[in-house]
Amino acid sequence: MGVPRILLVEDDDSVRLGVEQALELADLPVRGFAAAEPALDVLQREGADVLITDVRLPGIDGLALLKAAVALDTGLPVILMTGHGDIAMAVGAMRDGAYDFIEKPFASERLVTTVNRALEKRRLVAEVGALRQALVQQDGLDAALLGRSGGMMAVKKLIRQVADTGADVLILGETGSGKEMVAHALHQFSKRAAKPFVAINCGAIPDSMVESELFGHEAGAFTGAAKTRIGKLEFADGGTVFLDEIESMPMAAQVKLLRVLQDRRVERLGSNRSIALNIRFVAATKEDLGALSKQGRFREDLYFRLNVVPLSIPPLRQRREDIPMLLDHFLLTASDRLGTPPPLVPAADRQALLAHNWPGNVRELRNVADRMALGLPALLGAGADAVGLAAQVEAFERQLIMAALTDQKGDVPAAAEALAVPKKTLYDKLKRFEIEIETFR
């Protein structure tokens, strides 16, 4: 936010001087005014970060100044200084947009604390506004998959390479890492985008129903099959089939799926007619299918057929620099969905989130954002491993570098100057953090 802009309005010269001295001793520069009119003029021309005003003033009083200031800038924190008899009035003013009030006489420590809290709120509101603007400006794949870490940039690069090819893709990643989002992106940015995207959770379908769900059946194919049913694979013709938790598929169904993958044809249960399909398969797993196939728990030929294009999603703990952007995005979407104002997350809380090990990955972060949007505690898992200081510092350093590159549109010398580091140092860190300059240009 830079040097804070604090305006003070107090008609009592001695009180105004005392407040100015208290704030300046706390490294909080302030401009003092004896009346509301000149302060309002500065607000209109230059703006401010915090306004402190006495309630009783000559000419325009503090309450009228409050209304005028909030009308100019709805996010401006206004602190009222009140006498004992003005407390009820000040409480009412808080309903009209005042940030806080301080009863005279007050200790300088109380004043400084209140002003610092107001400045922190102002900073957080500005960050939320900047994020909203940044999210609006995101387009294409960057909007579909948030993240500028080296791992996520590699994922997006591979998606761009294979999205239009029609090649089958095997997505590898821990639970909650965003495998279905990646599958959606592969479909959305392909020529199949206008056709169906059919997601199938292989672990959620009863074994006895898998073949009917996937391949469909004719009337009378089995007891209870009263009429013909189109299977999910046939329904997805022209589009994309996402097979989540593919490791959970029963062996009998794996045999038939292998035939469909090879021939791109399907037969409904109870039928001898083969139906041609034009579909792309995207499978996802949290397991090592190669190891499972060697143990006889997954068909080796199906594994090799699915593993045409392997795409690995890094867990959230390996891309901590993406946490701030993801958190703010989830907070905004949660607030819009729940009808609550976006919460302002203090710096200390953000640091705690960066330090968390995120065993539940992006899904856990989204749940945390939902709780925070409701005003509830984050409830980070107590059993998660703590992250060392070096990892936290590295994540913070990577954030600063990426922010500088974004501001300078990928100009490394300009970013080095903004960060006040030698160009060679910055180039070394770019290599170490696997940050690709092209993504910022």
Secondary structure, 3 states (H helix, E strand, C coil): CCCCCEEEECCCHHHHHHHHHHHHHCCCCEEEECCHHHHHHHHHHCCCCEEEEECCCCCCCHHHHHHHHHHHCCCCCEEEEECHHHHHHHHHHHHCCCCEEEECCCCHHHHHHHHHHHHHHHHHHHHHHHHHHHHHHCCHHHHHCCCCCHHHHHHHHHHHHHCCCCCCEEEECCCCCCHHHHHHHHHHCCCCCCCCEEEEECCCCCHHHHHHHHHEECCCCCCCCCCCEECHHHHCCCCEEEEECHHHCCHHHHHHHHHHHHHCEECCECCCCCEECCCEEEEEECCCHHHHHHCCCCCHHHHHHHCCEEEECCCHHHCHHHHHHHHHHHHHHHHHHHCCCCCCCCHHHHHHHHHCCCCCHHHHHHHHHHHHHCCCCCCCCCCCCCCCHHHHHHHHHHHHHHHHHHHCCCCHHHHHHHHCCCHHHHHHHHHHHCCCHHHHC
